[in-house]
Every structure is written in structure tokens, then in C-alpha cells.
């Protein structure tokens, strides 16, 4: 028996609720909110929450190093040309900014989502959704065919949910833990709760990270978090040890423990004695020795460098397992040649290139839906077989880029192809450069070379007498 839309909404909402705990775990790790693990109960009792908010946070560095090299700058159609309409719609929804946030969340939590929708009489809107607020379900046995999608969020006392199916969009609301009813809050008077889906497909697209043929997407922090917890504990032990063992300690040998007399305040008689507080000698920095056999012994300071060596080893493990250059984690960059620096970043560049391929498939699907929403089915089919133009993931100096472009020009690579290889150059800039080049050529062929540089003023004209004298 097939599910009703309300049953599907309940089931997907429950699935989303189960997933939120894991999403919160990775989000807290990125923000550095981690409990102190791998510490003994005695240590916890002694420190009493002193290191509760402490974190030497490498969980932020790893995804940040990846996402800063993931920058889409255009979309190609099947024939290889740039789709100006897609790029315009992309910027109109401010996706050139929001996509960085979505990809960062996908790297942290394992997935993010994009919603493509168009209301009657409005432009197509592309919005990105957090993994705690959206979920997509696929047709059994078909990993790329979406059967339904749910977006859920809270606003005040109301909780809202929108169920997307290929045919109908169901909009629900409820108060507290009550049952779902058709949405009325926030809708114009007379507008129905459920509307037809004119796209014919589920408009909610998943951006998964590190997907496998069998298994769910994974966070970039899966291998980082255990080492991060170990590093935090080592720092806590080292800072605690520095309080007691970082300085040499001295001991008095061959002498009785200092005591003081206890005097009855009424009679003035000595009724006993008690140990002199050691804290008094520490604060006064004074001690007198009354026995001839008394002597001073010294304990050398502890070598806290052992902790640092273990921490450095853990950081090196993080670098190798996540393919993050050591320069990102240690900050040490001394007398390193350009070739050595490029070699150290080869692993990160390869990882980013792989992410471009997987994220690019989701971005192509997003823009295909945008073309469908605009009623351009041919452009949608061409975008589905096209590609995403990414910024070069490898950082090079201007001289390195210039040298490479000159060599490519020497073997006959067209100017347009060379311009596309310049970092940060968008398709709009390339179009403007083409127009400027054509204007220059027209000015030369039309016999108007002054148009290339502008007309000179009279003061700039050469004096005829000076010209004759020069001749």
C-alpha cells in the first residue's frame, strides 16, 4: 500500500530528527566545542572544568583549507560555450557567495542541500539549506533519481515542513508536537496549502561529500576528531604540569617540620602546637634553618617538550590523513622553493579536484532545474551534459601563471582559452575583453588608431617649428 503525503512527511521528519544529533556533533567540532576526552577521572576532579572551553582547534583548518579552493565561476553547455543565462541566474540568487557556505557545511557535516523554486510571476530562486533542515529520498535502486524531499524549520511556536514530490508540493504546519495540518500561516489569503510542482521533478538537490557506492556521505572531520581530542587532552596535561613542574622545586632535609604554638587566649598558656602552613613560606619566600644537619635539595624542572613532541606528531598525522599541507597546520615556511611548495600542496590540489567532480554533478543538476523553471528545456538538457567552470585549485604566483600562459600561446592556444586559465577571471570579464579586442581591431582597420588611446589635446600636439628644426 502506497504512503500518503502526510505519512511520507512524518517519516522524513523523523529521519531528519535522527540525523540532527550527528550534524550537531560535527558542527560543534568545527566551532571548537568539544568535551575533554582521554583524561582520567582524577584529572577531571582536580581541574574541575578548568579546560571546559579550551580547544586547539584543527577541525576548522582542514575544511577551510579545502573550501577556499572550491570556487565555481561559470557553467558550460554541452558544446563547450559559456551559459550566460545560467551565470546571471546564479548571481541573481547570490549563489556566488552562498555556495561557499553550502560547500563548507557539506565538508563539515557530510552534506548540504540546494532548493530551486519559482513562484508565479517571480524569478527563479536558488537557496542553500543546512543538513539539519532538509533531507532527500531516492528511488530504491536508483541513487540519482529523487523520489521526495523535505524541508523543515521552526518559527516561533510553529514548525513548518514542505514536502516536495515530482507532481505536488505539500506545505504543512503544526504547533509543538501536534499533528501536521495544511499550512495557512504566512500564505496569502485564499492560497492553497498544496500546489502543483511545475518542474516535474523534486527541486531539492543534495550536495554530498565523500559519497561511496554503499554508505552515506562522510564529514571531512571523521579522521581529524580523534586526534583533535587527543591534542586537547595533551595541552591540558601540559598546562597543568607547567603550574607545578615547570620550575625547579626545593626540599628541606634533616629538619623537623616547622610548627607553631597554640596559645589559650584566656590564660595565655601554651596548650599545644600545630604545623606551620607551607603557603606562608611560599609567599614570604623566607625559611630559616635551626638544625646544623639541615640542608637544601633540589628537584629539576620537568621537560614539558615531551608533550609538544607528541602534539606535533598528532598534527602530522592530521596533515597526512586529510592531505592538508603541513604549512597550513604548523605555519613554518622557511627557505622553501616554489617547486617544493607546489609538491607539498599536491595532495590538497588532488583532493580539491576530486571534490570539484562530485560537487560539480550536483551544481549541474541545480542549474538544470533553473533552466526548467525558466521554461528552457533545450538549455536544461545541454546543461545536464555540460560542466562547471572552477577556479584553478592550485595557487601560483603571477610570474608562474604568466610564464605558463606565454608558453601555451607559443604553441597556438587561442587567447580565449588562455584567459580562462587566469585565476579569478569570470566569463563576464572574458566577454568584456573580447569586446575590447574587437574594438581595437576595428579602430586599426578603420584607420582610426587615435581611437585606441583617445584624442590628444592641443597642448600635447607637437610644434611644427620644432618638427622642422628636428628634421
N, C-alpha and C positions, 0 to 999 in steps of 0.2 A: 504494500500500500504506500503510495507516494506521500511525502510530507506536505503539510500545508505551509504557506509562507510564515505563519505565526510559529509553528513548530521549528522551522529552519532558523528563525530569528532567535528563539530560545536556545537552540543547540549551539549556534555560532557564538552567541553571547556568553554561554558557559565556557566554551573553548577559549574565548578571549580572556575571560576572568582567570582561567587556569594558567594562561601564558603570562599574565601580568607580573606574577612574582618573579619569574626568570628575567623578564625585561627590566624590572626594578633592580634586580641584582647587578646586571651589567651596567645600567645607568649609574648606580651608586659607585661602582668600581671606577668608572671613568671620572666621576667627580671626586674620588679620593675618600669616599665614606665607607671605610672598612673596619670591622672589629679587629682587635689584636688577637691573632691566632698563633698557634705553635708556642704558647707561653704556659708555664706551669701554673697550677692553682696558687702556689706560694708566691710566685712573682706577681700574679694578679692581685692577691691580697695585700702585698707590700706596696704596690704602686697605686692602688685604689682609683683606677680610672684616669691616672695622670696622662696616659697616652691614648685616650679615647678618640680624640680628633686628630691624631698625628698620622701622616701618611707621606712617604717618599714616593710620590705618585708617578709610576711609569705607565700606568694604564691609560693615561691621557696622551702620552708621547707617541705610542705605537699607532693608534688610529689617526692621530693628527698628521703624522709623517706620511701616511698613505693618502688621506683625503686632500691634502694640499696639492697633490699631483693629479687629481681626478677632476678635470675641468672640461666639460663639453663646450665647444664653441661653434657648432653648426651641425646640420643634418644633410646628408646626401641622398638623392634619389637613386633609383636603380641604374640610371645611365651615368652616374657619377657627378652630376651637376648639383650645385647647392640649392636647397629648397628655401627660398627667401620667405615664403609664406609661413613655413614651419618655424623658422627662426623668429619671425615677427610675433607669432602667437606665443612662442616660448618666452620672449622678453615681455610681452604684454601681461603675462601672468607672473612676472618677476621670477621666473624659474631660473634665470641665470644666477640669482642669489640663493633662492630656496633649495636648489638641487644640491648645493654643498652641505646644507644642514641635513637633507634627506640621506645623502650618501654617508655622512658621518654617523647618523643614527643606525644605518644599515651595518656599518662596520662594527659599531658598539654592541647593538642588540641582536644582530644577525639578519634583520630585515627592516624594510621601510615600505611605504605604500604611496601610490600616486592615484588621484581621482581626477578623471576627465569628465566634465559635465557642461551642458549648455542649456540654460533656461530660454524660454521663448523670448525672442527679441533682444537677446544679450549675446555678448561674445563668449567664446569657449573659455572656460576657466580650468586651469590645471593647478591642483593643490596637492601638497605632500602631507602624508599622515604618519603619525608615530605608530610604532608596533603595538603599543598599549591601547590604541583606539581603533584599529582596523584588522580585519582578517579576511583572507581569500580562500575559497574552497575550490578544488579542481575535480574534474570528471574522473572517476576511478579508472585507472589505467592510462590516462592521458594527462601528463604532468603539465602541459602548457595550455590546456583548454580550461578556462574558468567556468564553473557552474554557478557560483554565487559569491557575493562579497558583502561584508557587513562593516559599517562604521558606527561606533557608539561613543557617546560623550555625555557629560553631566553639565548642567547649567542651573545653579540654584537647587531647588528641591526636585527638579525634573531630571530624568535621564532620558536621552533621546537615542534612537537607533534607526539607521536607514539600511534596508536590505535591498541589494542590487541583484536582479536576475536579468537574463537576456531579454525578457519581454516587459517586465513591470518593475518599478521601483516602489517599495513599500516603506512608508515613513511612520514610525511608531514613537510613542512616548509612554512614560509611566512615572509614578510618584513612589519613591522609596523602593521597596521590594514587591510592589504590586504587579498586577499583570499588565501586559502591553496592550495599548489601545491605539487606534488611529490618531495620528498627530494632528493637533489643532493649534498648539502654541507656536507662535512665530510665523504662521502661514497667513496669507491674505484671506479676508473673509470670502467664503464660498469656494476656496481652492480645495480640491480633494486631497485626502491623505496619501493616496496611492496614484501614481501617474505612469504613463506609458514610457518605456525605455526606447527612444527613437534610434539609439545606436545599434540595437540588435545584439549587443554583447555586453558582458559585465564591464563597467567602466572603471573598476578598481584594479590596479596593476600592482603586483608585488615586486619589490627590488630586493632579491635575496643575496646574501653574502656567503660565499664558500659552500654553495649547494653541492650535493652529491646525488648520484643516481638513486641511492637508497639512504634516506636520512634527511633531517631537517637542516635548514641553514644554521651556520655557527657564527658566533661572535669572534672578532679578532683577539679578544681578551681571554679566550679559553686557555691558552698556554701561558699567558702572562700572569694571571691572577694567583696561582700557587706560589710562584716566585716572588710576586709582589708582597704577599702575606709574609713570606719568609724574610724579605728585606725589611719590612716594617718591624718585625719582631727583633731582628738583629740590631736595628737602630735603637730600639727601646732598651735592649740589654746594654748596648754600648753607652748610651746616655746615662743610664742608671749606674753603670760601673764607673763612669767618669766622676760621679759625685763622691765615691768612696775610694777608688783605686787609682785615680789619675795622678795624685800627688804622693810623694813618699810618706810613709807612716812611721811614727816613732813609738817605742815602748820603753818603759822604765823597768829595769831588772834589779833584783836584790834589795827591794824596798817594800815595806808594808804599804797596803792601800791607804791613801790619805783619809783620815777620819776627823770628825769634829764632835765636840762635847755637846750633850743635851742638858741644858740647864733649866731647873724648875723656876718659872718666872716669879713664883710667890716666895720661895725660900732662898733662891739663889744657889742651891746646891746642885752639883753635878749628879744627874740621875742615870746617865748612860752616854752612849756615843753612837754616831751614825756615819756612813760613808760620805765623803765629800763628793758632791756632784762633779763628774768629769767635765760636764759642759762649762763649768766655771773656769777650769784651766784652759779649755779651748778658746774661750772668749777673751780671757786675760792674757793668753799666750805667755804664762809665767808658771814655773814649777820649781820648788826648792827641794833639794835632796838632803836629808838629815843623816843618813847612814853612810859610812865610809865605803861600804861594799856596793852601794847603788851605782848603776851605770845605765847608759842610754844605748839602746839598739834601734836599728832602722830597717824597715821593710821597703824595698824599692817599689816604684810605681809600676802598675800593670801596663803591659804592652797592648794598648787599645787598637793598634794597627791590625791585629788579627781579625777583628770584626770587619774592618774596612776591606781586607783582602777577600773575605768571604762574600761581602756585599758586591765587590767588583766582579767576582766570579758569577754571582747570580745575575748581574746586569749583562754580562757577556752571554749568558745562556738566553736571556730575553732577546738580545740582539740577533743571535744566530737562529733561534726558533721562529722569530717573526720577520726575519730578513730586513731588519731595521739597521741602517749604518751605525757603526759604533760612535761616529761623530755626533749623531743625534742624542745619544744616551750619555756619553761621557763628556762631551764638549771639548775634547782635546783635539786640536788641529794645529800641528807644528811641523813646518818644513815638509808638507805633503804636496807632491806634484799633482798636476791636473789629471794625469793618467791614473795615478794611484787613487785619487779621489773618485774618479769615474768607476774604477774597479770596485771600490768599496760600496758604491751605490748600485751596482749591477743587480743584486738580489732584490732590492726595493723596486727598481725600474721594472724588472721582470714580473714582480707581484702586481704592480700597478697596471701593467699591460694586460695581465690576465683578468684583473677586475674590470678593466675597460671593456673587454669582450663580453663578460657576463652582464655587467650593468648596462652595456650598450644594447643588448637584446631587449631589456625592459624599457629603455628610453625610446627605442624604435617603436615599440608597441604603444607607448604613451602618445607619440606623435601620429601614429596611425589612427588612434582613436580621435585625436584632434582633427585630423582631416575628415574622418567620418562625420564628426559633429558638424563640420563646416559644409557637409554635403558633397565633398570632393572624393568620390570613390576611386577614381583613377590615381589621384595623388596618394591616397591611402595605400593602395596596392603597391605603388612604386616605393613608398617609404618603408613598407614591410620588407622589401628586398634591398633596401639601401643600407646606409651605415651612419654611424655617429662620428663626427669630427672632434677629436680630443686634442687638447694642448699636449705638446711633447712632454712626456713624463720625466725626461732626463734634463736636469738643469746644467746648462753650459754657459760659458762666458760669451759676451758679444763677439769677441775675436774668434772663438771657436765656431760659432754659427756663421760668421762672415766668411771664414776660410772654407767651410764646408759648402756654402752656397756658391762661392766663386768656382770651386772645382766642379760642382754639379752643372753650373752654367757652361763651363768649358766643354762638357760632353753633350751639350744640346738640350738640357732640360728647360722647358718653357718657363717664362717669368712667373706665370700664374702658379705653377707648381712649386716654384722656389718661395714665393710669398707665403704660401700655405705652411711652409716649414718654419717660418719665423715665429717664435713663441709669443702667444698672446694676440696674434693678429686674427681678427674676426673676418668672416665672409663679407661683412659690410665694408670693412676697410679695404679689402681686396677689390671690391666693386668700385670703390671710390678711386683707388689707384689706377684701375683700368681706364676709368673715365678721364683722369688727369693725363694718362699716357696718350689717349686718343686725342685729347685737346692739343697736346704738344705736337703730335704728328700733323694734325690739321693746320696748326699755325705755321709749321715749317713748309708744308706742301702748298699752302695758300699764299706764301710769300709774305707772311707777317711774323717774322722772328721776334719783333718787339713785343708781340703778344705773349711770348714766353716769360718775359721779365717785367713787362709793364712799360709804358711810355716814359721817356726821360723828361725831366723838367728843362726849362730854357737855361737855367744856371748850370745844368750838367752838360749842355751841348759844348762841343769843342769850338774855340775861337777860330774863324777862318784864317786870320793873320798868323796865329800860332801854327796852324796846319801848314800854311805856305812856307813859314820860316823853317818848320821841321823838315819839309821836303827839300 
